[in-house]
Amino acid sequence: MFLDTIALSQRIKTDPSGAYLFYGQEEYLKRHWLGVIRKAVIGDDPASFNHIKIDGGDLSALEDQLDSMPMFDLTGGGSKLIELRDVDFSKLSKKELDSLCDLLRSAEGDTVVIYTLPSELPEGTKKKPSVPLSALSEVCYTVNFERQSASKLVSWLGRHFASQGCECDPDTCRFLIDYCTPDMFILSFEAKKLCAYAIKRGNKRIDRAAVKLVASPAKIYGAYDLSNALLESDLSAAFPVVADMKMQKERPENILSQITRTFNELSLIRALADGGMSRQDIASALKMNEYALGLKHKAALRYSPERLERIVGLCFEADRALKSSPVNRYLIIEDLLLEALGT
């Protein structure tokens, strides 16, 4: 069942038990509502015996916990809160997904929260959810924590500043959002900095000049920013995107897959172009949108055939290193980019 936060709030107040799936881009809201559920189930006891955290996507541990009885602790209750993290749903087999759904159906009396990062759960679309999301929505209270609209963020920031005894008009709040990205974690941190600055100066009214002086400009990267940087052979653009993906805990394998796919396509397009095929013929042969093909065709001609062959080989070596090397695996990606784009 898909819930919005209004329905989620009502559900928690009425009966927080059952299985929940938290997904989407806005980590701030996920953590906030996880905190609300924690308080509803285990109260203010951080050492509750009935608060179980399962990392590493360990489904066997989830099964064991659902099979075991809760303990009576300082809260005086007898239900468990189980938090499950790090499940890569894109790699679950149908049998594993079905088994997980069967487990979640048995969560009556306990509360299970599956906390996912954007890289761990393919969403599909609203009209056609992905297979994992569709299956989980049948057995979980499913909540998509999307990026919030500018109007909602302006209201939220206004309340945030007011709670600290400061003032910030809606236009300045909107400017802060545009300046620092709509990520609520970033905005909450920048708002805290601005309040400290304003209070220290004795002027609790925050304006654009204060935002420019105190806040740090930032950017949220989209799904195509890395591909665009690779197509442009722009190392200075690629590195910040990978740094952001690292911060978001995107798996190195997924980053490498995107890099490898891009250069495999460029190598193939370059070979077909050198063989005399037109853009239209290449687009038809590769079943690729002509606009997208045009961008990649232009990029492929920017690289020599020898350089593309070398980069594809570097991608293969990086894949082997990711599977066998004990070193920092993001470092392997960064070394690959330096080798591929730094010449």
N, C-alpha and C positions, 0 to 999 in steps of 0.2 A: 504494500500500500504506500503510495507516494504522499508525503505530508509536507506542508509548508511549516514555517516556524510557529505560526499561530496554533495550528492543529497539534504540533509537537508539544508546545507549552501546555495545552489542555490535556493532552495524553499523559504527560509527566505528572501533572497535578492530580489526575484521576487515578491512574495506575501505571507506574513507570515500568512494570515488568514486561518481558517480551524481548524480541530481537530488533535491533536498529542498525541501519546501514547509513553511515555518514560519508558523503562523497562531495566532489566539487572543488572549486578553485580557492574558496575563501577559508583559509586555515583559522583565522581569528574566530569566526563564527562557529566552526567545528569545535574548537577548544572551549569556547564559552558554553555551548550547549552540552558538551561532555561534562563540564563542571556542574551544570544544572542537574543533570542526571545523577552524577555522583552524590550530590547533596541530598537528592530525593531518596536515593537507595541506601547510602551508608552514613548519611549525616555528616557531622564534622570530625569524624574519627579517621585521621589519615592512616592509621595502622590497623584498620579493620581487617579481620581475618577473612571477611567475605568480599574483599576487593582483590580481584585476580587480574593481573596483566599478562597477556600472552603475546610475546614478540616472535618475529620470524615466521609468521603465518603458519604456526604449528596447529594443524587441524586435529591431530591426535590429542594434544593437550586440551583443546576445546572439548572434545568428546569426553575425556576423563573428568573435566570439571563439571560438565552437565550431568554426568552420571553420579557425581558425589553429592552428599548432603551438605547444606550450608551449616555454619557454626553460629551459635549465639555469642554475640560479642557486646561491646560497650553500647552499641546502638539499641540493643534489646530486640533486634530483628532477626529473622531467620531466612533472608533471601540474599542471593549473591549478585554482585556486579562483575561481569567478565568483559574485559576489553581485549579485542583481538586486532592485531596490527600486522602489517607487512605481507598481506596476502596478495600475490600477483595473479589477479583473476584472468589476465590474458593468457596465462600459461596453465590454468586449471583444465584438466580433461573434463568431458561431460560427466563421466562417472564421479569424479571428485566434486564437481559442482552439485550434482544430484545428492551426493552423500552429505555435503555441507548443508544443503537446503533441508534434508531430513533431520539433521541435528538441530537446526534452528527452530524447526516446528516443535521440538521437545523442550524449548526454553521457557515454557510456562512456569511462572513463579520466580524465575531468575530473570536478570536483565543482561542482555548481551549487546555490546556496541561494537560493530565492525567499523574501524576507523581507517579510511583509505586515503592515500595521496592520489593526485590526478594521474600519475603515471601507472598506478596499480589497477585501475578499473576503467576499461573502455566504456564510454557512455552511450555511443550511438547518437540518435537524435530523439527529440521529444515524441515525435510520431512513431519512430521505430527505435526503441532502446536496444542496446547491445544484448546479446544472449545472456551474459552473466547478470546484467542489471535487471533484465526482465524477469529472470528466474528468482533473483533475490527479492524483488519487489513483491513476489507472491507470498513470501514468508517473513519479511521484515517490514518495519516501519522505515521507509526509505526517504532520506532527506537530502536534497541537492543544495549545498551551500554555495551559491553562485556569487560572482562579484556583484556588489551592490550598485544600484543606480546612483548617479551624482546627487539627485535630490535627497535620497535616503542618507547618503554619506554626509551631506551638508547638515541635515538635521542632527545626525549622530555626533558630528564634530561640535556643533553648537552646544549640545548637552554636555559633551566631554569637557569643553572649555569652561562652561558654567559651573560644573562640579568642582573645578579647581579655583573658582572665584575670578575667572577671567572672562573677557568679552571678545567675541570674534563675529563680525557680521557675515551674513550668508555669502556675499560676493567674495570676501576674503577666504572663507572656508572653501568655496569652489576653486579659487586660485590655488590654495594649498593642495587640493586634490589633483589639479592639473600639473602642479609643480613636482609633486612627490609620488604620483601614481595612486590609484584607488585601492591599493592593498591596505586592509584595515590594520594589520600589525605595524606596517610602516607609518601609517597615519597616526596611530595611537602613540608611537614613540616620538614622532615629530611634534605632536600636540603637547606632549609632556615637556619636551625641550622648550617649546615656545612659552608655555606657562611659567616655567622656571625663569626664563629670561625676562618675561614681563613683570613677574612678581619682584625679582631682584631690582629692576629698574624703577619700581614703584608706580608703573603705569600698566594697569591690567587690561588695557585695550590693545588687541593684537591687530596689526594692519599688514598690508602687502610688504612694506619695507622690512618689517620684522621677519616675515616668512623668508624673504630673499636673503636676509642676513643670517638667520639661524638654521633654517631647514636645509636639508640636503636633497638636491634634485635626483630623481631616480626614474626608472622606466620598467614597465612590465613587458616582457618579451612574449611574442606570440609564437604560434606553431610553425610559422614559415621563416622566422628570423634567421635560424641557423642555415637553412637551405639557401636563403637569399645571400647570406655572407659567403657561403661556399661558391655560389654562382658568380659572385663578384670577385672571388679570390681575395677577400678582404679579411686579413687576419685580425686587424684591430676591431672589426665588427663581430667576428666569430667568438673571440675570447670572452667578452662580457656575456654573451648568450650562454655559453657553456658554464661560466661561473654561476649564472642564475639557475641553470638546470641542476647544477651540483647543489646549490642552496636548497632547491626544491626537492632534493633527494631523488632526482631522475636517475635510473640505473645506468651505469656506464655502457652496458650492453645496448641499451636503447639509443643512447647518443651515437655510439659507433655504428649501429644499424642505419641511422639516418645519414651519417656521413658516407658510409659505404654505398648505400642505395643511390645517393646523389652522384657520386663519381662513377659508379657502374653505368648509370644512365648517360652521363656525359661522354664516357668512353664509347658507348655504343652509338650514340648520336653522331659523334665525331667520325667514327668508322663508316657509318652509312652516308654521311655527308661527303666524306672523301671518296666514297665509291660512286658518287654522282647522283644520289637521290635528292629530290627536292624536299623542302620543308613539309609540304602537304603529303608527300609520299611517306616520309618518315613518321609523321603524325599518325597516318593511317596504319602503317606497319606496326607501330608501338601502341596503337589504340590510346593515343594521348591527345588531350585537348590542344587545339592549334595554338592558342595563346600561350599555354604553358610550354609547349614545344618550342615556340619562338624564343622565349626567355632562355631555355636550356640550350637551344641551337646556338644562340649568340654566345652563351657562356662556354660551350664546348669548343668554339672556334678561338676563344681566348686562351685556351690551354693547347699546347702541342700534343700530338698523339703519344709521343714518348713520355711527356710529363704525366699524362693521364694514366698510362700504363704503370708508371712508377708509383703514382698515388694509390692505384687499386692494389698494387703489391704491398704498400705500406698499410693499407686497411686490413689486408689478410694477416700481416705480421702483428698488427695491433689486436686482432681478434684472438690470435694464438696466445699473445701475452696476457690478455684479459683472463683467459681460461687456465693459465698456468702460473702467472707471476704473483708473488705474495705482496708486491709493492702497492703503493697507492694507485688504485685503478683509474682514478680521474687523471692522474699524471700521465698515464698511457695515452689518454685522449688528447691532452694538451701537447704532448710530444708529437703526436700524429699531426695535429693542426700546424705546429711549427714546421714540421718537415714538408707538409703538403702545401701550405700557403705562404711559408716564409721565404720562398725562393723566387 
